[in-house]
Amino acid sequence: MKGILAGVPKLIASKYSLEWGSKSSLLFKAPVGAILRGVYFDHAPSGNYYLQCVILPLHMPSNGIYYIDGPQIGFGGQSRLRPVTESKLWATRDEYISGLEDIVVNQLRSEWDRLAHVNYCIDYFLSLNGYVYKHGRHVFEALIYLTAYQQRYSHCMSIIQEYKQLFPEKDPMKLHVDSYPQAYWQRIELIEECIKTEDFQRLHTKLNEWFDYSIKALGLSRFV
């Protein structure tokens, strides 16, 4: 991270080391469990700073961070950083640090704690526009992995069926082959097969393998 926010996630995490961790521009709740919950400090070319919402199920194999629209917890997926009062803008580094600490530690802490509970997190994803209006591929994928992990198998199967209808592997309306990675489809098909055959031991072995992959790929091993 460059500019006035350089090092801010690490600085805030160091003050609350039992509750928070940091990795580059990411500040997150620690220790890390089934769901990575935090914020990403983003610096746009325009000079504006943004607070990105990160709610990432780690049993879904991931080597990068996804932003989730977060209006229900007080900010959108790309909310411009502003002070609580609009009477004046943050100007100095100390004002940014103080304001961000208040947002992340005081305003969002209770919501992050609730989102640690998988059933609550499932309900949260179900409330997002990406699911409600059936256009958020990543939201559907997150729900598939969350419901599989939580052993809500009937729910998981219904979401998989919706997913297949909304995001077919080969769309006949397209003139080119879908560039979406084949491995993504294969993993979802594996989840579906395990549930259909009631091979739940295999399913949870794979979910644990994918969790380990995400932790390693995201560099979060020391925060587990």
C-alpha positions in Angstrom: 0.0 0.0 0.0 1.3 3.5 -0.9 0.6 7.0 0.4 -1.0 8.1 3.6 -2.3 4.6 4.5 1.0 2.8 4.1 1.4 0.4 7.0 -2.0 1.2 8.6 -3.4 -2.4 8.7 -0.3 -3.6 10.4 -0.3 -0.7 12.8 -4.0 -1.3 13.8 -3.4 -5.1 14.1 -0.4 -4.6 16.4 -2.6 -2.7 18.9 -5.2 -5.5 19.0 -2.9 -8.5 18.3 -5.2 -11.0 20.1 -8.2 -10.1 17.8 -6.7 -8.8 14.6 -4.1 -9.8 12.0 -2.8 -8.1 8.9 -1.3 -9.1 5.6 -0.2 -6.3 3.3 -3.3 -4.1 2.8 -5.7 -6.6 4.5 -6.8 -6.3 8.1 -8.8 -9.2 9.4 -10.2 -10.9 12.5 -7.8 -13.4 14.1 -7.4 -16.3 14.6 -8.7 -17.2 11.2 -11.5 -19.9 11.1 -13.7 -21.1 8.4 -14.4 -17.6 7.1 -11.9 -14.8 6.5 -13.5 -11.6 7.7 -11.9 -8.2 7.3 -11.3 -5.1 5.2 -8.9 -4.3 2.4 -7.5 -0.8 2.2 -7.5 0.2 -1.4 -5.9 3.2 -3.1 -7.5 4.3 -6.4 -5.5 6.1 -9.2 -7.8 9.1 -8.5 -6.2 9.5 -5.1 -9.2 8.3 -3.2 -9.0 5.6 -0.6 -11.5 2.8 -0.3 -12.5 0.3 2.3 -13.3 -3.0 0.7 -15.3 -5.6 2.4 -13.8 -9.1 2.6 -15.9 -12.1 3.7 -14.2 -15.2 2.2 -15.2 -18.8 3.0 -11.8 -20.5 3.2 -13.1 -24.0 2.4 -13.6 -22.6 -1.1 -10.1 -22.9 -2.6 -8.8 -19.3 -3.1 -5.5 -17.8 -3.9 -6.8 -14.2 -4.0 -9.1 -11.9 -2.2 -12.7 -11.2 -3.3 -14.6 -8.1 -2.4 -18.2 -8.5 -1.2 -20.8 -5.8 -1.2 -21.4 -5.0 2.4 -24.3 -2.5 2.8 -25.8 -4.5 5.6 -22.7 -4.0 7.8 -22.4 -0.3 7.2 -20.5 0.2 3.9 -20.6 -0.9 0.3 -18.1 -3.1 -1.5 -16.3 0.1 -2.5 -17.0 2.8 0.1 -14.9 5.9 0.0 -13.3 6.5 3.3 -14.8 9.4 5.1 -15.0 10.5 8.7 -18.1 9.7 10.7 -19.1 13.3 10.6 -19.0 15.1 7.2 -18.1 18.4 8.9 -14.5 18.0 7.7 -12.5 15.4 5.8 -9.6 13.5 7.2 -6.5 15.2 6.2 -3.6 13.9 8.2 -2.3 10.3 8.6 -3.2 10.4 12.3 -6.8 11.3 11.4 -7.0 8.4 9.0 -5.6 6.0 11.5 -7.9 7.1 14.2 -11.0 7.1 11.9 -10.2 3.7 10.4 -9.5 2.2 13.8 -12.9 3.4 15.0 -14.7 2.0 11.9 -12.9 -1.4 11.9 -12.5 -2.1 15.6 -15.5 -0.4 17.1 -18.2 -0.3 14.4 -17.5 -3.6 12.6 -16.1 -5.9 15.4 -19.6 -7.1 16.5 -20.6 -7.9 12.9 -17.4 -9.8 12.2 -18.0 -11.8 15.3 -21.5 -12.8 14.1 -20.2 -13.7 10.7 -17.8 -16.2 12.3 -20.9 -18.4 12.7 -21.4 -20.2 9.5 -25.2 -20.3 9.5 -25.3 -16.5 10.1 -22.8 -16.1 7.2 -24.9 -18.2 4.9 -27.9 -15.9 5.7 -25.7 -12.9 5.0 -24.7 -14.2 1.5 -28.4 -15.0 0.8 -29.2 -11.4 1.5 -26.7 -10.0 -1.0 -27.9 -8.6 -4.4 -25.6 -11.1 -6.2 -27.9 -13.9 -4.9 -31.2 -12.0 -4.8 -30.9 -10.8 -8.4 -29.1 -14.0 -9.5 -26.0 -12.3 -11.1 -23.3 -12.9 -8.5 -21.3 -16.0 -9.5 -18.9 -15.7 -6.6 -21.8 -15.3 -4.2 -23.3 -18.6 -5.4 -20.0 -20.4 -5.2 -19.5 -19.1 -1.6 -22.9 -20.4 -0.7 -22.2 -23.9 -2.2 -19.0 -24.3 -0.1 -20.5 -22.8 3.1 -23.6 -25.1 2.9 -21.5 -28.1 2.2 -19.2 -27.4 5.1 -22.2 -26.8 7.4 -23.7 -30.1 6.3 -26.8 -28.4 4.9 -26.9 -30.8 2.0 -30.4 -30.3 0.7 -29.8 -26.5 0.6 -26.4 -27.0 -1.0 -27.9 -29.1 -3.8 -30.6 -26.6 -4.5 -28.0 -23.8 -4.8 -25.9 -26.0 -7.1 -28.9 -26.5 -9.4 -29.5 -22.7 -9.5 -25.8 -22.2 -10.2 -25.9 -24.6 -13.1 -28.9 -22.9 -14.7 -27.6 -19.4 -14.2 -23.9 -20.0 -15.1 -23.9 -23.0 -17.5 -20.4 -24.5 -18.3 -21.1 -24.1 -22.0 -23.5 -21.4 -22.9 -25.1 -22.1 -26.3 -25.7 -18.4 -26.7 -22.0 -17.7 -26.7 -19.8 -18.1 -29.8 -16.7 -18.9 -27.7 -16.0 -21.4 -25.0 -16.5 -20.1 -21.5 -13.1 -19.1 -20.1 -14.1 -19.9 -16.5 -11.5 -22.3 -15.1 -12.5 -26.0 -15.6 -11.2 -26.8 -12.1 -14.0 -24.6 -10.6 -16.6 -26.7 -12.3 -14.9 -30.0 -11.4 -14.9 -29.1 -7.7 -18.6 -28.2 -7.6 -19.4 -31.4 -9.5 -17.4 -33.3 -6.9 -19.4 -31.7 -4.1 -22.6 -32.6 -5.9 -21.5 -36.2 -6.5 -20.5 -36.7 -2.8 -23.9 -35.5 -1.6 -25.8 -37.6 -4.1 -23.8 -40.7 -3.2 -23.8 -39.8 0.5 -20.0 -40.0 0.6 -19.7 -37.3 3.2 -16.3 -38.5 4.5 -14.8 -37.8 1.1 -16.6 -34.5 0.9 -15.2 -33.2 4.2 -11.7 -34.6 3.4 -11.8 -32.4 0.2 -13.2 -29.4 2.1 -10.3 -29.6 4.6 -7.8 -29.9 1.8 -9.2 -26.8 0.1 -9.1 -25.0 3.4 -5.4 -25.8 3.8 -4.8 -24.7 0.2 -6.5 -21.3 0.8 -4.6 -20.7 4.1 -1.3 -21.5 2.4 -2.0 -19.6 -0.8 -3.1 -16.5 1.1 -0.2 -16.6 3.4 -2.3 -16.9 6.6 -0.7 -20.0 8.2 0.5 -18.2 11.3 -3.0 -16.8 11.9 -4.9 -20.1 12.1 
